[in-house]
Amino acid sequence: MKKVIVGILVAAVWLAGVIGYAVVASGSNSSAHQFTVLTVKEDSVKDYNTMPVFQQLADETGIDVEWKYNTSAQYSNNTDPVGIKGIDAIYHSGFSNLKLYDYGRRGRIVAIDEYLDSMPNFSKILSERPDIKEALKSPDGHIYSLPRVEEMGLKAYPNILYINKAWVKKLIDEGNLPDGVNLSADDLKDGLDLSREEFKAILQKFNDLDMDDDGSTTNEVPLSFVSSNWQGNESDLIASFGVPENRDHKTIVDGKVIFTIEMENWFNAVRELADWYQRGLIRSASFTQQENDFLARGQDGRYGAFYWWEKDTVLSAEKRDDYIIVLPLKDNDGNRYVGVSNELEVEKGECVILDSCSDKAALLSYFDKFFEPEYSAQLNYGSIKSGAFLSEKVDGKLIPNDDHGVQSADDFRMKNAPYGVVYLTQEVWDTSVEMESRAKLRVGNLESYVKPYTYKGATTIPNLNYTQDELITLNTYESSLAKNIASWFTGCITGNIVPSTESWQNLLKTNRASIDTVLRINQAAYDRYIAAIGA
Protein backbone atom coordinates (compact mmCIF):
# COMPACT_ATOMS: atom_id res chain seq x y z
CA MET A 1 0.00 0.00 0.00
CA LYS A 2 1.41 3.38 -0.97
CA LYS A 3 1.84 5.89 1.78
CA VAL A 4 -0.59 8.75 1.34
CA ILE A 5 0.31 11.99 3.10
CA VAL A 6 -2.30 14.59 3.85
CA GLY A 7 -1.35 17.75 5.69
CA ILE A 8 -1.92 21.39 6.40
CA LEU A 9 0.88 23.90 6.20
CA VAL A 10 -0.14 26.93 8.24
CA ALA A 11 2.42 29.37 6.96
CA ALA A 12 0.19 31.46 4.72
CA VAL A 13 -3.49 31.14 3.85
CA TRP A 14 -2.92 31.15 0.10
CA LEU A 15 -0.15 28.56 0.33
CA ALA A 16 -2.32 26.26 2.49
CA GLY A 17 -5.09 26.52 -0.06
CA VAL A 18 -2.77 25.73 -2.98
CA ILE A 19 -1.25 22.74 -1.24
CA GLY A 20 -4.64 21.46 -0.06
CA TYR A 21 -6.02 21.71 -3.59
CA ALA A 22 -2.98 19.99 -5.04
CA VAL A 23 -3.31 17.05 -2.62
CA VAL A 24 -6.97 16.48 -3.43
CA ALA A 25 -6.58 17.00 -7.16
CA SER A 26 -3.57 14.78 -7.66
CA GLY A 27 -4.18 12.03 -5.11
CA SER A 28 -0.78 12.90 -3.73
CA ASN A 29 1.38 10.24 -2.10
CA SER A 30 2.77 12.61 0.54
CA SER A 31 1.27 13.16 4.02
CA ALA A 32 1.81 14.59 7.49
CA HIS A 33 0.78 11.38 9.23
CA GLN A 34 1.56 7.72 8.80
CA PHE A 35 -0.09 5.42 11.30
CA THR A 36 1.25 2.04 12.35
CA VAL A 37 -1.15 -0.51 13.82
CA LEU A 38 -0.20 -3.80 15.46
CA THR A 39 -2.60 -6.66 14.84
CA VAL A 40 -2.75 -10.31 15.82
CA LYS A 41 -2.57 -12.37 12.62
CA GLU A 42 -1.57 -15.91 11.79
CA ASP A 43 0.70 -16.64 8.84
CA SER A 44 -2.12 -18.20 6.80
CA VAL A 45 -4.02 -14.89 6.71
CA LYS A 46 -3.14 -12.57 3.84
CA ASP A 47 -1.10 -9.43 4.47
CA TYR A 48 -3.47 -6.66 5.55
CA ASN A 49 -1.29 -4.16 3.69
CA THR A 50 -2.29 -5.76 0.39
CA MET A 51 -5.97 -6.36 1.15
CA PRO A 52 -8.21 -4.38 -1.24
CA VAL A 53 -10.51 -3.24 1.56
CA PHE A 54 -7.65 -1.38 3.26
CA GLN A 55 -6.48 0.07 -0.03
CA GLN A 56 -10.02 1.33 -0.58
CA LEU A 57 -10.06 2.88 2.89
CA ALA A 58 -6.77 4.66 2.22
CA ASP A 59 -8.07 6.07 -1.07
CA GLU A 60 -11.29 7.30 0.53
CA THR A 61 -9.91 8.74 3.76
CA GLY A 62 -6.51 9.96 2.61
CA ILE A 63 -5.09 8.18 5.68
CA ASP A 64 -2.63 5.36 5.33
CA VAL A 65 -2.12 2.64 7.90
CA GLU A 66 0.85 0.32 7.93
CA TRP A 67 -0.03 -3.00 9.54
CA LYS A 68 2.49 -4.88 11.64
CA TYR A 69 1.89 -8.35 13.02
CA ASN A 70 2.19 -10.66 15.99
CA THR A 71 1.02 -14.25 15.87
CA SER A 72 -1.36 -15.17 18.67
CA ALA A 73 1.50 -16.97 20.43
CA GLN A 74 3.81 -13.95 20.19
CA TYR A 75 1.08 -11.60 21.36
CA SER A 76 0.01 -13.73 24.32
CA ASN A 77 3.61 -13.86 25.52
CA ASN A 78 3.88 -10.05 25.58
CA THR A 79 3.01 -8.87 29.07
CA ASP A 80 2.71 -5.21 28.04
CA PRO A 81 1.69 -4.88 24.37
CA VAL A 82 0.85 -1.17 24.68
CA GLY A 83 4.51 -0.62 25.49
CA ILE A 84 5.64 -1.79 22.05
CA LYS A 85 7.56 1.05 20.41
CA GLY A 86 6.44 2.64 17.18
CA ILE A 87 2.77 1.64 17.11
CA ASP A 88 -0.31 3.86 17.32
CA ALA A 89 -3.00 1.27 17.97
CA ILE A 90 -3.63 -2.43 18.60
CA TYR A 91 -6.22 -4.28 16.50
CA HIS A 92 -7.62 -7.55 17.90
CA SER A 93 -6.28 -6.44 21.27
CA GLY A 94 -8.45 -8.93 23.18
CA PHE A 95 -8.08 -6.89 26.36
CA SER A 96 -10.24 -7.94 29.30
CA ASN A 97 -12.46 -5.48 31.15
CA LEU A 98 -9.83 -5.15 33.85
CA LYS A 99 -6.98 -4.60 31.41
CA LEU A 100 -8.95 -1.99 29.45
CA TYR A 101 -9.71 -0.09 32.61
CA ASP A 102 -6.19 -0.43 33.99
CA TYR A 103 -4.57 0.88 30.79
CA GLY A 104 -7.25 3.55 30.41
CA ARG A 105 -7.12 5.01 33.90
CA ARG A 106 -3.34 5.25 33.65
CA GLY A 107 -3.64 7.14 30.38
CA ARG A 108 -1.85 4.54 28.28
CA ILE A 109 -4.81 4.02 25.93
CA VAL A 110 -7.26 6.64 24.74
CA ALA A 111 -10.73 7.35 26.12
CA ILE A 112 -12.50 7.04 22.77
CA ASP A 113 -15.65 8.77 24.00
CA GLU A 114 -13.65 12.01 24.13
CA TYR A 115 -13.22 11.94 20.33
CA LEU A 116 -16.80 11.32 19.18
CA ASP A 117 -16.79 14.56 17.18
CA SER A 118 -14.40 12.76 14.81
CA MET A 119 -16.53 9.61 14.74
CA PRO A 120 -20.03 10.25 13.36
CA ASN A 121 -20.79 6.57 12.75
CA PHE A 122 -19.74 5.38 16.20
CA SER A 123 -21.42 8.36 17.85
CA LYS A 124 -24.70 7.47 16.14
CA ILE A 125 -24.44 3.86 17.31
CA LEU A 126 -23.96 4.95 20.91
CA SER A 127 -26.97 7.27 20.74
CA GLU A 128 -29.25 4.70 19.11
CA ARG A 129 -28.12 1.64 21.06
CA PRO A 130 -27.93 2.35 24.82
CA ASP A 131 -27.26 -1.34 25.41
CA ILE A 132 -24.07 -1.14 23.35
CA LYS A 133 -23.03 2.10 25.04
CA GLU A 134 -23.55 0.58 28.48
CA ALA A 135 -21.69 -2.58 27.50
CA LEU A 136 -18.58 -0.66 26.40
CA LYS A 137 -18.19 1.51 29.50
CA SER A 138 -15.41 1.04 32.02
CA PRO A 139 -15.90 1.74 35.75
CA ASP A 140 -15.01 5.42 35.27
CA GLY A 141 -17.67 5.80 32.55
CA HIS A 142 -15.18 6.02 29.68
CA ILE A 143 -15.05 3.83 26.57
CA TYR A 144 -11.54 2.58 25.94
CA SER A 145 -12.04 0.24 22.99
CA LEU A 146 -13.88 -0.11 19.70
CA PRO A 147 -16.27 -3.07 19.53
CA ARG A 148 -17.17 -5.85 17.18
CA VAL A 149 -20.95 -6.11 16.69
CA GLU A 150 -22.32 -9.01 14.64
CA GLU A 151 -25.93 -9.77 15.43
CA MET A 152 -27.46 -12.89 13.90
CA GLY A 153 -29.01 -14.57 16.92
CA LEU A 154 -26.53 -17.43 16.57
CA LYS A 155 -24.02 -17.17 19.38
CA ALA A 156 -26.42 -17.96 22.20
CA TYR A 157 -27.00 -21.39 20.63
CA PRO A 158 -23.59 -22.80 19.63
CA ASN A 159 -24.57 -26.47 19.33
CA ILE A 160 -26.58 -28.60 16.91
CA LEU A 161 -26.53 -32.38 17.31
CA TYR A 162 -25.90 -34.38 14.12
CA ILE A 163 -26.08 -38.16 13.71
CA ASN A 164 -24.79 -40.45 10.98
CA LYS A 165 -28.04 -41.52 9.30
CA ALA A 166 -26.15 -43.92 7.02
CA TRP A 167 -25.02 -45.84 10.10
CA VAL A 168 -28.52 -45.74 11.63
CA LYS A 169 -29.98 -47.03 8.36
CA LYS A 170 -27.45 -49.85 8.40
CA LEU A 171 -28.67 -50.79 11.88
CA ILE A 172 -32.24 -50.77 10.57
CA ASP A 173 -31.45 -52.78 7.45
CA GLU A 174 -29.45 -55.42 9.32
CA GLY A 175 -31.91 -55.74 12.20
CA ASN A 176 -29.43 -54.36 14.73
CA LEU A 177 -31.44 -51.51 16.20
CA PRO A 178 -31.26 -51.55 20.01
CA ASP A 179 -34.20 -52.92 21.94
CA GLY A 180 -36.79 -50.22 22.50
CA VAL A 181 -35.65 -48.06 19.58
CA ASN A 182 -38.28 -48.03 16.85
CA LEU A 183 -37.08 -46.25 13.74
CA SER A 184 -37.70 -46.70 10.04
CA ALA A 185 -35.78 -45.36 7.06
CA ASP A 186 -38.52 -42.74 6.63
CA ASP A 187 -37.63 -41.27 10.05
CA LEU A 188 -34.07 -40.48 8.97
CA LYS A 189 -34.35 -36.78 8.19
CA ASP A 190 -33.55 -33.51 9.93
CA GLY A 191 -35.40 -33.25 13.23
CA LEU A 192 -34.91 -36.87 14.26
CA ASP A 193 -36.78 -37.48 17.51
CA LEU A 194 -34.77 -39.44 20.10
CA SER A 195 -34.73 -39.72 23.84
CA ARG A 196 -31.39 -39.58 25.61
CA GLU A 197 -31.64 -43.29 26.41
CA GLU A 198 -32.42 -44.16 22.78
CA PHE A 199 -29.48 -42.05 21.65
CA LYS A 200 -27.20 -43.75 24.17
CA ALA A 201 -28.30 -47.19 22.96
CA ILE A 202 -27.60 -46.25 19.32
CA LEU A 203 -24.17 -44.93 20.25
CA GLN A 204 -23.46 -48.24 21.94
CA LYS A 205 -24.15 -50.03 18.66
CA PHE A 206 -21.88 -47.57 16.86
CA ASN A 207 -19.15 -48.47 19.34
CA ASP A 208 -19.60 -52.25 19.23
CA LEU A 209 -20.17 -52.90 15.51
CA ASP A 210 -18.15 -52.36 12.34
CA MET A 211 -20.24 -49.48 11.08
CA ASP A 212 -17.93 -48.40 8.26
CA ASP A 213 -17.33 -51.94 6.94
CA ASP A 214 -13.55 -51.71 7.08
CA GLY A 215 -13.13 -54.90 9.07
CA SER A 216 -12.49 -53.14 12.39
CA THR A 217 -14.73 -52.10 15.29
CA THR A 218 -12.10 -49.84 16.87
CA ASN A 219 -11.95 -46.78 14.62
CA GLU A 220 -15.56 -45.60 14.85
CA VAL A 221 -16.10 -42.62 17.17
CA PRO A 222 -19.65 -42.86 18.59
CA LEU A 223 -19.92 -39.24 19.81
CA SER A 224 -17.51 -36.33 19.49
CA PHE A 225 -17.39 -32.72 20.66
CA VAL A 226 -14.82 -30.16 21.81
CA SER A 227 -15.23 -29.89 25.55
CA SER A 228 -15.66 -26.33 26.84
CA ASN A 229 -15.15 -24.88 23.37
CA TRP A 230 -17.20 -21.82 22.41
CA GLN A 231 -19.15 -24.01 19.97
CA GLY A 232 -19.57 -27.74 19.44
CA ASN A 233 -19.29 -28.46 23.17
CA GLU A 234 -21.11 -30.87 25.49
CA SER A 235 -23.41 -28.28 27.10
CA ASP A 236 -26.63 -29.35 25.38
CA LEU A 237 -26.03 -32.98 26.32
CA ILE A 238 -25.87 -31.89 29.95
CA ALA A 239 -28.88 -29.62 29.40
CA SER A 240 -30.93 -32.70 28.46
CA PHE A 241 -30.99 -33.53 32.18
CA GLY A 242 -32.97 -30.35 32.84
CA VAL A 243 -30.09 -27.90 33.27
CA PRO A 244 -29.69 -24.44 31.66
CA GLU A 245 -26.08 -25.37 30.87
CA ASN A 246 -23.37 -23.50 28.98
CA ARG A 247 -19.61 -23.82 28.98
CA ASP A 248 -19.26 -21.24 31.78
CA HIS A 249 -21.73 -23.18 34.00
CA LYS A 250 -23.08 -19.69 34.72
CA THR A 251 -26.28 -18.20 33.34
CA ILE A 252 -29.34 -16.07 34.12
CA VAL A 253 -32.72 -17.62 34.87
CA ASP A 254 -35.68 -15.29 35.42
CA GLY A 255 -33.34 -12.39 36.14
CA LYS A 256 -31.20 -14.28 38.65
CA VAL A 257 -27.56 -15.19 38.02
CA ILE A 258 -26.91 -18.84 38.89
CA PHE A 259 -24.20 -21.47 38.71
CA THR A 260 -25.50 -24.68 37.15
CA ILE A 261 -22.95 -26.73 39.12
CA GLU A 262 -25.15 -26.21 42.18
CA MET A 263 -28.07 -28.04 40.56
CA GLU A 264 -28.53 -31.70 41.43
CA ASN A 265 -29.43 -32.44 37.81
CA TRP A 266 -26.02 -31.11 36.77
CA PHE A 267 -24.33 -33.62 39.06
CA ASN A 268 -26.61 -36.36 37.70
CA ALA A 269 -25.48 -35.45 34.18
CA VAL A 270 -21.80 -35.66 35.13
CA ARG A 271 -22.33 -39.06 36.72
CA GLU A 272 -24.16 -40.34 33.63
CA LEU A 273 -21.53 -39.03 31.22
CA ALA A 274 -18.90 -40.87 33.27
CA ASP A 275 -20.80 -44.05 32.43
CA TRP A 276 -20.88 -43.08 28.72
CA TYR A 277 -17.12 -42.61 28.84
CA GLN A 278 -16.56 -46.00 30.47
CA ARG A 279 -18.69 -47.61 27.75
CA GLY A 280 -16.59 -46.02 25.00
CA LEU A 281 -19.38 -43.75 23.75
CA ILE A 282 -17.29 -40.66 24.50
CA ARG A 283 -13.53 -40.74 23.93
CA SER A 284 -10.76 -38.90 25.74
CA ALA A 285 -10.05 -36.82 22.61
CA SER A 286 -13.26 -34.87 23.23
CA PHE A 287 -11.63 -33.41 26.35
CA THR A 288 -8.19 -32.73 24.89
CA GLN A 289 -8.70 -31.80 21.23
CA GLN A 290 -8.85 -28.29 19.80
CA GLU A 291 -11.22 -27.12 17.09
CA ASN A 292 -8.81 -27.89 14.26
CA ASP A 293 -8.22 -31.43 15.54
CA PHE A 294 -11.95 -32.09 15.80
CA LEU A 295 -12.64 -30.76 12.30
CA ALA A 296 -9.79 -32.72 10.73
CA ARG A 297 -10.87 -35.98 12.37
CA GLY A 298 -14.44 -35.58 11.19
CA GLN A 299 -13.76 -35.22 7.48
CA ASP A 300 -13.92 -38.93 6.64
CA GLY A 301 -17.25 -39.55 8.38
CA ARG A 302 -15.94 -41.59 11.33
CA TYR A 303 -18.18 -39.75 13.83
CA GLY A 304 -21.39 -41.54 14.72
CA ALA A 305 -22.68 -38.23 16.10
CA PHE A 306 -21.24 -34.83 16.91
CA TYR A 307 -22.12 -31.36 18.16
CA TRP A 308 -21.34 -28.37 15.93
CA TRP A 309 -23.10 -25.42 14.28
CA GLU A 310 -23.10 -26.88 10.79
CA LYS A 311 -22.11 -30.21 9.29
CA ASP A 312 -20.43 -28.75 6.20
CA THR A 313 -17.50 -27.50 8.26
CA VAL A 314 -16.95 -30.88 9.92
CA LEU A 315 -17.44 -33.25 6.98
CA SER A 316 -15.96 -33.65 3.53
CA ALA A 317 -18.37 -32.93 0.66
CA GLU A 318 -19.02 -36.60 -0.08
CA LYS A 319 -19.99 -37.35 3.56
CA ARG A 320 -22.35 -34.45 4.29
CA ASP A 321 -25.51 -36.16 3.06
CA ASP A 322 -24.88 -39.01 5.53
CA TYR A 323 -25.73 -36.80 8.52
CA ILE A 324 -28.99 -35.34 9.83
CA ILE A 325 -30.01 -33.08 12.71
CA VAL A 326 -31.26 -34.63 15.95
CA LEU A 327 -33.68 -32.63 18.09
CA PRO A 328 -32.45 -31.86 21.62
CA LEU A 329 -32.63 -35.18 23.42
CA LYS A 330 -35.75 -35.96 25.47
CA ASP A 331 -35.36 -36.74 29.14
CA ASN A 332 -37.23 -39.51 30.92
CA ASP A 333 -40.33 -37.32 31.18
CA GLY A 334 -40.32 -36.44 27.48
CA ASN A 335 -38.99 -32.89 27.99
CA ARG A 336 -36.24 -31.25 25.92
CA TYR A 337 -33.86 -28.56 27.14
CA VAL A 338 -31.04 -26.42 25.80
CA GLY A 339 -29.20 -23.67 27.62
CA VAL A 340 -27.96 -20.37 26.24
CA SER A 341 -24.30 -19.47 25.99
CA ASN A 342 -22.65 -16.29 27.20
CA GLU A 343 -20.95 -15.73 23.85
CA LEU A 344 -21.78 -12.11 23.08
CA GLU A 345 -22.69 -10.44 19.82
CA VAL A 346 -21.23 -7.20 21.18
CA GLU A 347 -17.53 -7.81 21.85
CA LYS A 348 -15.28 -5.33 23.63
CA GLY A 349 -11.58 -4.87 23.19
CA GLU A 350 -11.32 -5.22 19.41
CA CYS A 351 -9.24 -2.07 18.92
CA VAL A 352 -7.48 0.36 21.25
CA ILE A 353 -5.66 3.60 20.45
CA LEU A 354 -2.41 4.25 22.29
CA ASP A 355 -1.84 7.53 24.05
CA SER A 356 1.43 7.87 22.12
CA CYS A 357 -0.52 8.23 18.84
CA SER A 358 0.31 11.68 17.44
CA ASP A 359 -3.14 12.37 15.94
CA LYS A 360 -5.74 10.37 17.81
CA ALA A 361 -8.72 12.10 16.17
CA ALA A 362 -7.44 11.33 12.67
CA LEU A 363 -6.82 7.66 13.38
CA LEU A 364 -10.20 7.30 15.07
CA SER A 365 -11.89 8.94 12.06
CA TYR A 366 -10.26 6.21 9.96
CA PHE A 367 -11.54 3.41 12.19
CA ASP A 368 -14.97 5.08 12.26
CA LYS A 369 -15.37 4.06 8.61
CA PHE A 370 -15.26 0.41 9.72
CA PHE A 371 -18.78 0.79 11.10
CA GLU A 372 -20.27 1.58 7.67
CA PRO A 373 -22.15 -1.42 6.21
CA GLU A 374 -20.06 -1.88 3.07
CA TYR A 375 -16.79 -1.76 4.98
CA SER A 376 -18.10 -3.93 7.82
CA ALA A 377 -19.17 -6.58 5.33
CA GLN A 378 -15.78 -6.65 3.61
CA LEU A 379 -13.84 -6.65 6.86
CA ASN A 380 -15.93 -9.56 8.10
CA TYR A 381 -16.05 -11.75 5.00
CA GLY A 382 -13.41 -10.53 2.55
CA SER A 383 -13.34 -7.69 0.05
CA ILE A 384 -15.47 -7.36 -3.05
CA LYS A 385 -12.34 -7.44 -5.20
CA SER A 386 -11.15 -10.67 -3.59
CA GLY A 387 -14.40 -12.37 -4.55
CA ALA A 388 -16.22 -12.41 -1.21
CA PHE A 389 -19.21 -10.60 -2.73
CA LEU A 390 -20.64 -10.23 -6.19
CA SER A 391 -19.44 -7.06 -7.87
CA GLU A 392 -23.00 -5.87 -8.53
CA LYS A 393 -25.44 -5.08 -5.75
CA VAL A 394 -29.02 -6.33 -5.81
CA ASP A 395 -31.67 -3.90 -4.53
CA GLY A 396 -28.89 -1.91 -2.87
CA LYS A 397 -27.50 -4.91 -0.99
CA LEU A 398 -24.11 -6.60 -1.19
CA ILE A 399 -24.62 -10.23 -2.18
CA PRO A 400 -22.19 -12.90 -0.86
CA ASN A 401 -20.39 -15.03 -3.42
CA ASP A 402 -20.85 -18.62 -2.23
CA ASP A 403 -18.56 -20.07 -4.90
CA HIS A 404 -14.95 -20.13 -3.70
CA GLY A 405 -13.79 -22.97 -5.90
CA VAL A 406 -12.14 -25.94 -4.22
CA GLN A 407 -11.63 -24.13 -0.91
CA SER A 408 -14.36 -24.02 1.71
CA ALA A 409 -16.11 -20.83 2.72
CA ASP A 410 -14.28 -21.02 6.05
CA ASP A 411 -10.89 -21.35 4.38
CA PHE A 412 -11.59 -18.42 2.07
CA ARG A 413 -12.79 -16.22 4.89
CA MET A 414 -9.90 -17.05 7.21
CA LYS A 415 -7.40 -16.04 4.52
CA ASN A 416 -9.15 -12.96 3.15
CA ALA A 417 -11.04 -11.31 6.00
CA PRO A 418 -9.33 -9.32 8.76
CA TYR A 419 -12.44 -9.52 11.03
CA GLY A 420 -12.28 -7.21 14.04
CA VAL A 421 -14.23 -3.95 14.23
CA VAL A 422 -17.53 -4.34 12.37
CA TYR A 423 -21.17 -3.33 12.81
CA LEU A 424 -23.57 -5.88 11.34
CA THR A 425 -27.03 -5.71 12.91
CA GLN A 426 -30.46 -6.84 11.79
CA GLU A 427 -30.99 -3.43 10.22
CA VAL A 428 -27.83 -3.91 8.14
CA TRP A 429 -28.94 -7.39 7.05
CA ASP A 430 -32.33 -5.98 6.09
CA THR A 431 -31.06 -3.03 4.09
CA SER A 432 -27.40 -3.30 3.06
CA VAL A 433 -25.85 -6.77 3.21
CA GLU A 434 -27.29 -10.19 2.44
CA MET A 435 -26.34 -12.93 4.89
CA GLU A 436 -24.19 -15.79 3.65
CA SER A 437 -26.21 -18.85 2.61
CA ARG A 438 -24.66 -20.93 5.36
CA ALA A 439 -25.49 -18.27 7.96
CA LYS A 440 -29.11 -18.32 6.80
CA LEU A 441 -29.05 -22.11 7.08
CA ARG A 442 -27.74 -21.89 10.64
CA VAL A 443 -30.39 -19.36 11.60
CA GLY A 444 -33.11 -21.54 10.08
CA ASN A 445 -31.86 -24.73 11.72
CA LEU A 446 -31.63 -23.09 15.13
CA GLU A 447 -35.12 -21.63 14.79
CA SER A 448 -36.56 -25.00 13.78
CA TYR A 449 -34.61 -27.49 15.87
CA VAL A 450 -32.99 -25.79 18.87
CA LYS A 451 -34.39 -22.45 20.09
CA PRO A 452 -37.93 -23.73 20.84
CA TYR A 453 -36.43 -25.90 23.59
CA THR A 454 -34.61 -23.16 25.50
CA TYR A 455 -34.71 -23.72 29.25
CA LYS A 456 -37.58 -21.56 30.52
CA GLY A 457 -36.41 -18.12 31.65
CA ALA A 458 -32.76 -18.68 30.68
CA THR A 459 -30.94 -15.73 29.09
CA THR A 460 -27.38 -14.83 28.16
CA ILE A 461 -25.34 -12.79 30.61
CA PRO A 462 -24.79 -9.50 28.73
CA ASN A 463 -21.71 -7.29 28.72
CA LEU A 464 -21.77 -6.03 32.29
CA ASN A 465 -20.22 -2.82 33.54
CA TYR A 466 -18.32 -3.59 36.74
CA THR A 467 -16.89 -1.20 39.30
CA GLN A 468 -13.14 -1.07 39.86
CA ASP A 469 -13.41 -3.10 43.07
CA GLU A 470 -15.65 -5.65 41.36
CA LEU A 471 -13.21 -6.09 38.49
CA ILE A 472 -10.32 -6.64 40.87
CA THR A 473 -12.32 -9.11 42.94
CA LEU A 474 -13.51 -11.07 39.91
CA ASN A 475 -9.95 -11.22 38.64
CA THR A 476 -9.01 -12.85 41.94
CA TYR A 477 -11.80 -15.42 42.08
CA GLU A 478 -13.09 -16.29 38.60
CA SER A 479 -10.00 -17.84 37.05
CA SER A 480 -9.25 -20.23 39.89
CA LEU A 481 -12.93 -21.15 40.20
CA ALA A 482 -13.17 -21.98 36.50
CA LYS A 483 -10.05 -24.16 36.72
CA ASN A 484 -11.36 -26.02 39.77
CA ILE A 485 -14.70 -26.75 38.10
CA ALA A 486 -13.07 -27.87 34.85
CA SER A 487 -10.63 -30.15 36.68
CA TRP A 488 -13.37 -31.82 38.71
CA PHE A 489 -15.78 -32.08 35.76
CA THR A 490 -13.24 -33.66 33.37
CA GLY A 491 -11.75 -35.83 36.10
CA CYS A 492 -15.13 -37.30 37.00
CA ILE A 493 -16.06 -38.16 33.43
CA THR A 494 -12.69 -39.60 32.41
CA GLY A 495 -12.29 -41.70 35.55
CA ASN A 496 -9.68 -39.79 37.54
CA ILE A 497 -12.24 -38.76 40.17
CA VAL A 498 -15.13 -40.84 41.48
CA PRO A 499 -18.34 -38.89 40.67
CA SER A 500 -19.89 -39.39 44.09
CA THR A 501 -22.32 -37.13 45.89
CA GLU A 502 -19.66 -36.58 48.55
CA SER A 503 -17.12 -35.48 45.91
CA TRP A 504 -19.62 -33.07 44.34
CA GLN A 505 -20.57 -31.56 47.69
CA ASN A 506 -16.88 -31.15 48.50
CA LEU A 507 -16.38 -29.27 45.20
CA LEU A 508 -19.14 -26.85 46.19
CA LYS A 509 -17.92 -26.51 49.77
CA THR A 510 -14.30 -25.90 48.79
CA ASN A 511 -15.29 -23.22 46.29
CA ARG A 512 -18.20 -21.72 48.25
CA ALA A 513 -16.57 -18.33 48.85
CA SER A 514 -15.68 -17.97 45.17
CA ILE A 515 -19.12 -19.08 43.98
CA ASP A 516 -20.97 -16.69 46.29
CA THR A 517 -18.65 -13.76 45.49
CA VAL A 518 -18.91 -14.20 41.71
CA LEU A 519 -22.69 -14.54 41.90
CA ARG A 520 -23.07 -11.48 44.13
CA ILE A 521 -20.95 -9.26 41.87
CA ASN A 522 -22.58 -10.44 38.66
CA GLN A 523 -26.07 -10.01 40.09
CA ALA A 524 -25.32 -6.45 41.20
CA ALA A 525 -23.81 -5.59 37.81
CA TYR A 526 -26.73 -7.19 35.97
CA ASP A 527 -29.26 -5.24 38.03
CA ARG A 528 -27.43 -2.00 37.20
CA TYR A 529 -27.34 -2.95 33.52
CA ILE A 530 -31.09 -3.53 33.43
CA ALA A 531 -31.70 -0.19 35.13
CA ALA A 532 -29.32 1.64 32.77
CA ILE A 533 -30.94 0.40 29.56
CA GLY A 534 -34.45 0.86 30.94
CA ALA A 535 -35.42 -2.79 30.55
Steps between C-alpha positions, in 0.01 A plus 500: 500500500641838403543751775257786456590824676239760575595816684443864571780751480398803704756744372277709276132468413557501125777241523283270716223526245732421208652201674161372618362525147804328355467206742134443419539552127801278450439225755840587638716234663639737764350555848554643847397179674578134457335270750634162605260245647595171664260214438485135598518294180600146417727427205218344296310831491588732213704814563263777608718750314400340170132440576276698261270614780786686670617645171146626445496655847829678433370641171178623660638644823840622385642322807746218465551228757797268503412168661752312710440153638530269797383141488262408780786320676731802476227735617393287796860487620527881506413618849470866397398533133416871531866555581613383156692784336388659177133400493192722521231241565437130563241315290360173640634611837283251691537704818284395794278746685763533770785555256303761304424690816852466638662631180232767462513646849878524475470689173679240290204448265255762381153571638323469165185673623700824513543493120142438385501824300739320263287185493150564362424132439605381845332798665172411329526139617548609860199732483272243337613194695519571876567131559819520294604824669448348844686184402811692390539717810778453752451570873589868452234538228749522213513281189851375437450266205316465171261204483410222265122474451363210295139424579347188347345332802748214465751526781260421782442157343841359400402133470299287258505122540563300181482122459629271227175393332689260272613308808150510653354371173753218504378406848143502369579299188700236687254468788748638753299785647518496881206363693241770556614716208237503227620678189438455130692634202226762457589647842856579392472870422580827674315526830549138603313439825701304759504472874834514677475129580422413137794711387728330752390156379570594136843632593571169669431321172727746320773410748455122489443435128702554183291788374731608218560146368878523514542181699564676832276604790763726658515806275139618523446798732145476642473862622741791468512861617757756615459527874457856629551645153295806404305281256458127447528428873318259732270759661178393328560137594516609863199727445295192406494417872302818566788745543540846339861407421771687311876468500535758780253306722365849572180649362194713578162345575204733555734790572714311751864409437565135587771237482370179344755295697280552806208317338454134587410426138841633396669249729272226364613591148868479595447160659317372191763631259763316705310182416492597129876547512556161663287339228710659225221727375709809575876492443777684681571708187179695562663646812844568354449593134485851357263617229741423217559146628127434526431633150785304343392174664143540382568536129484129416167438674631296795276684750179321589371831638644840581412847625578799277324795335500354151599167350668646191793625706555162666451263206648460155259572213435133426403425864264790573184329377563215747415721799174646631398726788375345824258700714623577853482168680188422705539422867313223678190719526501588130633855551775664293738769622782714366684775682624830362866590475665818621670556165417862423409667174646824636870439567725748678870546456526465122708815451676743733682824420825565684557828676827534307305536172583845360155569350240300687202673336628423150562133571162464669331664199663227290372220723157667507460398135511135611148538638351579157312200354709454186827512691369283784393235251839493328694500825291209624488281190764622255507784250287533190813492285619177661175330404318496834201681348357537154620817332144619434256579778142375494235743628778699666639200688839331480449137401743233632680287244454141619729355233861494620616216280665203668551681831227511762325819601683481833839467333430793269380720782789417732750601231325808363311665785671699776189480727516731801305826519170461314136601544260245353154517657157387388447841343816452292389152391161641404627795300866473397655153515356158423595226745715214376298194396655292775417766760138495384506121528631522856235753596228282348625181664523664841151646466356163399695251709662670800360834622146372575650283775682774691490444875213716627617844613865444403682795341856590407704704745555829312808721499494626857655821625690423820643739756875513556473297821276245329744456213789445738300253707381304197856485373594337830221243514371413152809345345575261784132408531476417130812282522369314805166427333663388175744272683226333703259474205754342261649283773162353590407414143837356398540290814761691699244603763211292631179695419345450842257726680766555766754610236250741343405651835869541581550688170224742599622534858862561402401768250209650696663839560589536132156389381315739731732793420474456122122466519462806723712722274337382179151543643575856611651586161208340316247695706683824417509405132125442491439834670738683264338376179149546638403135461 
